[in-house]
């Protein structure tokens, strides 16, 4: 999953039949410092987000397909949540995550 910012809407006169009632949005991926990272992508919106919202985007193939719940379908990116806040946990000095 990645963090992104919705930067626009996608309007289609014709869509893949399973997506007829789905909202498509342009999302700019963001780095941890909220800076743009890579090029924008189109994602299916499942949470009614809008332009300017920071969102959580699933890019994991079958997970994205399953999230939509429409059976087998071609999808790469799905917006699963609108982000209210992000906080980071500092690394432990005792190395508990790496020493087993």
C-alpha angles and dihedrals in degrees: 000000000000139000116242143165122235106238102171151347126259116222117197128184090198127025137179101280096247090057098053093115098032123108115229121206136183111238127193110210113231134208122229090271090055092252119140112268118192128330128320122267138200116246136180110244115225098168106050095252122167144202111307096023120127107228143186111239126197113214099167103117107229092029090058091048092049093048091062092052097211098117122244110359139143109264135143106174134032128179106228103172148007110238118231097175141347124208128182126219111223117241115264114248093214091064093235092157095054107033097059 
